[in-house]
């Protein structure tokens, strides 16, 4: 029996990633595939200032898990249609590309924030860097 196609969808809980998830869910249903939803928690949340007495990562991960639960419910995804993974720190684009390779994803389907000009220059584009790092197709879904 052939292995189901995996569509990796980075989720940052923005409108753009929600639109990308809708598109990926349609692709997965049409091709009898599965969704792999990943969320990368920013490194700035993991390394708090010295002397902090609580675990920022644990708090951020708990929040992300709750948001992911609400998102999958809102999208009406069935548990057998998807699985979720949470990562911490590092270059978000590299984490996405590496996980796509490890999970043998057929494609990465991600949203675009549509930043332009100075904002894009200063922040950079996770989507653009993912395309550079990925060794498989990347579909950018504009909102």
C-alpha positions in Angstrom: 0.0 0.0 0.0 1.4 3.4 -0.9 2.2 5.9 1.8 -0.2 8.8 2.1 1.0 12.2 0.8 2.0 14.6 3.6 1.3 18.3 3.3 3.3 20.2 5.8 1.6 23.4 7.0 3.5 25.9 9.2 1.0 27.6 11.5 1.6 30.9 13.2 -2.1 31.5 13.9 -2.2 34.5 11.5 -5.0 34.9 8.9 -2.4 34.0 6.2 -1.6 30.6 7.8 -5.3 29.9 8.2 -5.9 30.5 4.5 -2.9 28.2 3.7 -4.4 25.5 6.0 -7.7 25.7 4.2 -5.9 25.2 0.9 -3.8 22.4 2.2 -6.8 20.6 3.7 -8.5 20.7 0.3 -5.4 19.3 -1.3 -5.1 16.5 1.3 -8.7 15.5 0.9 -8.5 15.4 -2.9 -5.3 13.3 -2.8 -6.1 11.2 0.2 -3.2 12.8 2.0 -2.5 13.9 5.6 -1.7 17.2 7.1 1.3 17.9 9.3 0.7 21.2 11.2 3.8 22.6 12.8 4.3 25.6 15.0 7.7 27.1 15.8 8.0 29.1 19.0 10.2 32.1 18.6 13.7 32.0 20.2 13.1 35.3 21.9 10.5 33.6 24.1 12.8 30.8 25.0 15.7 32.8 26.3 14.2 35.2 28.8 16.2 37.9 30.7 18.4 36.6 33.5 16.6 36.0 36.7 13.3 35.0 35.3 11.6 32.4 37.5 9.2 30.8 35.1 9.5 28.8 31.9 8.6 30.9 29.0 8.8 28.0 26.5 6.3 25.9 28.5 3.9 28.8 28.8 4.2 29.6 25.0 3.8 25.9 24.1 0.7 25.5 26.2 -0.8 28.6 24.6 0.1 27.4 21.1 -1.4 23.9 21.8 -4.7 25.6 22.9 -4.7 27.8 19.8 -4.0 24.8 17.6 -6.9 22.9 19.2 -9.3 25.8 18.5 -8.0 26.2 14.9 -8.4 22.5 14.0 -11.9 22.6 15.5 -12.8 25.7 13.6 -11.4 24.1 10.3 -13.5 21.0 11.1 -10.4 18.7 10.8 -10.8 15.2 12.0 -8.0 13.7 14.2 -7.1 11.1 11.5 -6.6 13.9 8.9 -3.7 15.7 10.7 -1.1 15.6 13.3 0.7 18.5 15.1 4.3 19.2 16.1 5.7 22.0 18.1 9.3 23.3 17.9 11.3 25.9 19.7 13.8 28.4 18.6 16.2 28.6 15.8 15.6 29.9 12.3 11.9 29.3 11.7 12.4 28.8 7.9 15.2 26.2 8.5 13.0 24.3 11.1 10.2 24.2 8.5 12.4 22.9 5.7 14.2 20.4 7.9 10.9 19.0 9.2 9.5 18.7 5.7 12.5 16.6 4.7 12.3 14.4 7.8 8.6 13.8 7.4 9.0 13.2 3.6 6.3 15.9 3.0 5.1 16.0 -0.6 4.8 19.8 -0.3 5.0 22.7 2.1 1.9 24.9 2.0 2.3 28.2 3.8 0.8 31.6 4.0 2.4 34.9 3.2 2.1 37.9 5.4 2.5 40.2 2.4 5.1 42.5 4.1 6.7 44.9 1.7 9.3 47.6 1.8 11.2 48.4 4.9 9.2 46.0 7.1 10.2 43.1 4.8 13.8 44.2 4.7 14.1 44.4 8.5 12.1 41.3 9.4 12.8 39.2 6.4 10.4 36.7 4.9 10.0 33.3 6.5 8.3 32.1 3.3 11.1 33.4 1.1 13.8 31.7 3.3 11.8 28.5 3.4 11.8 28.4 -0.4 15.6 28.8 -0.3 16.1 26.0 2.3 13.5 23.5 1.2 14.3 20.5 -1.0 10.7 20.0 -2.0 7.9 22.2 -3.5 6.7 25.1 -1.5 3.3 26.6 -2.2 2.8 30.1 -0.9 -0.9 30.9 -0.5 -1.7 34.6 -0.4 -4.5 35.8 1.8 
